[in-house]
């Protein structure tokens, strides 16, 4: 699968980086990979990095289904998608709108620095 997964228990962060051409099945199966990881905690924050994706094969129907499905993360978890431009940004923004009910704490940014800033800003509001 063209994705790397890092779970940093100390930072309470799940970081996934997708690479190259990504299929619909790979998008769908990745949540199971996260859920089965021994360090996964549903209260952790999440960053999904799409900077290295060259093509994404996902239908609008599948995107809608994924957005409507219950998240493996808690409802308070923060989610940030790094989508620098083009098709990936469009898909990320569409998912953000479709997932307003299931992932209310979802931001879309262009850089890793913005992703960490987003998390600092949103996690800081709760402390």
C-alpha positions as CSV (number, residue, x, y, z in Angstrom):
1,X,0.0,0.0,0.0
2,X,1.4,3.4,-0.9
3,X,1.0,4.8,2.6
4,X,3.1,5.1,5.7
5,X,1.6,5.2,9.1
6,X,3.2,6.7,12.2
7,X,1.5,6.8,15.6
8,X,3.3,9.0,18.1
9,X,1.9,8.2,21.5
10,X,3.8,11.0,23.2
11,X,2.3,13.6,20.8
12,X,-1.0,11.8,20.7
13,X,-0.9,11.9,16.9
14,X,-1.7,9.6,14.1
15,X,0.2,10.6,10.9
16,X,-0.5,9.0,7.6
17,X,1.3,9.9,4.4
18,X,-0.1,8.6,1.1
19,X,2.3,8.2,-1.9
20,X,2.1,7.9,-5.6
21,X,-1.1,6.6,-7.3
22,X,-3.7,5.7,-4.6
23,X,-6.7,3.6,-5.3
24,X,-10.2,3.7,-3.7
25,X,-9.6,0.4,-1.9
26,X,-6.4,1.8,-0.4
27,X,-8.2,4.8,1.0
28,X,-11.0,2.6,2.4
29,X,-8.6,0.0,3.9
30,X,-6.4,2.5,5.7
31,X,-8.8,3.1,8.6
32,X,-8.6,-0.6,9.4
33,X,-4.8,-0.4,9.4
34,X,-4.9,2.5,11.9
35,X,-7.5,0.8,14.1
36,X,-5.5,-2.5,14.3
37,X,-2.3,-0.7,15.2
38,X,-1.3,-1.5,18.8
39,X,-0.6,2.2,19.7
40,X,-3.9,3.6,18.2
41,X,-6.0,5.6,20.6
42,X,-9.3,7.0,19.2
43,X,-8.7,10.3,21.2
44,X,-5.5,11.1,19.3
45,X,-5.4,13.8,16.6
46,X,-4.8,12.9,13.0
47,X,-2.8,14.3,10.1
48,X,-3.3,12.9,6.6
49,X,-0.6,14.0,4.2
50,X,-1.4,13.9,0.5
51,X,1.6,15.9,-0.7
52,X,3.2,13.0,-2.5
53,X,0.1,11.7,-4.2
54,X,0.3,11.8,-8.0
55,X,-3.2,10.4,-8.7
56,X,-6.2,9.5,-6.6
57,X,-8.7,7.0,-7.9
58,X,-11.9,7.5,-5.8
59,X,-15.4,7.9,-6.9
60,X,-17.8,10.6,-5.6
61,X,-20.1,7.8,-4.3
62,X,-17.2,6.2,-2.3
63,X,-16.1,9.6,-1.0
64,X,-19.7,10.3,0.2
65,X,-19.9,6.9,1.8
66,X,-16.6,7.4,3.6
67,X,-17.6,10.8,4.8
68,X,-21.0,9.5,6.1
69,X,-19.4,6.6,7.9
70,X,-18.7,6.8,11.6
71,X,-15.0,7.8,12.2
72,X,-12.7,5.4,14.1
73,X,-11.6,8.4,16.0
74,X,-13.6,10.0,18.9
75,X,-15.9,12.9,18.0
76,X,-13.5,15.3,19.8
77,X,-10.5,14.2,17.8
78,X,-8.9,16.8,15.5
79,X,-8.3,15.9,11.8
80,X,-6.1,17.8,9.4
81,X,-5.6,17.0,5.7
82,X,-2.5,18.3,4.0
83,X,-3.5,18.8,0.3
84,X,-1.2,21.2,-1.5
85,X,-3.2,21.8,-4.7
86,X,-5.3,20.5,-7.6
87,X,-7.4,17.4,-7.6
88,X,-6.4,16.3,-4.1
89,X,-7.4,19.7,-2.6
90,X,-10.7,19.4,-4.4
91,X,-11.3,15.9,-3.0
92,X,-10.2,17.0,0.5
93,X,-12.6,20.0,0.5
94,X,-15.4,17.9,-0.8
95,X,-14.8,15.3,2.0
96,X,-14.7,18.2,4.5
97,X,-18.1,19.4,3.5
98,X,-19.6,15.9,3.3
99,X,-18.2,14.9,6.7
100,X,-19.4,17.8,8.7
101,X,-21.6,15.5,10.8
102,X,-19.1,12.6,11.3
103,X,-15.8,14.6,11.5
104,X,-16.7,18.1,12.7
105,X,-13.1,18.9,13.6
106,X,-11.6,18.6,10.1
107,X,-9.3,21.1,8.5
108,X,-7.7,21.2,5.1
109,X,-4.3,22.9,4.8
110,X,-1.5,23.1,2.2
111,X,1.7,22.5,4.3
112,X,2.8,20.4,7.3
113,X,3.6,23.6,9.2
114,X,0.0,24.7,8.7
115,X,-1.2,21.3,9.9
116,X,0.7,21.5,13.2
117,X,-0.5,25.1,13.6
118,X,-4.1,24.0,13.1
119,X,-3.7,21.4,15.8
120,X,-2.1,23.8,18.2
121,X,-4.8,26.3,17.7
122,X,-7.7,23.8,18.0
123,X,-6.3,21.7,20.8
124,X,-5.4,24.9,22.7
125,X,-9.0,26.0,22.8
126,X,-9.8,22.9,24.9
127,X,-7.1,23.5,27.5
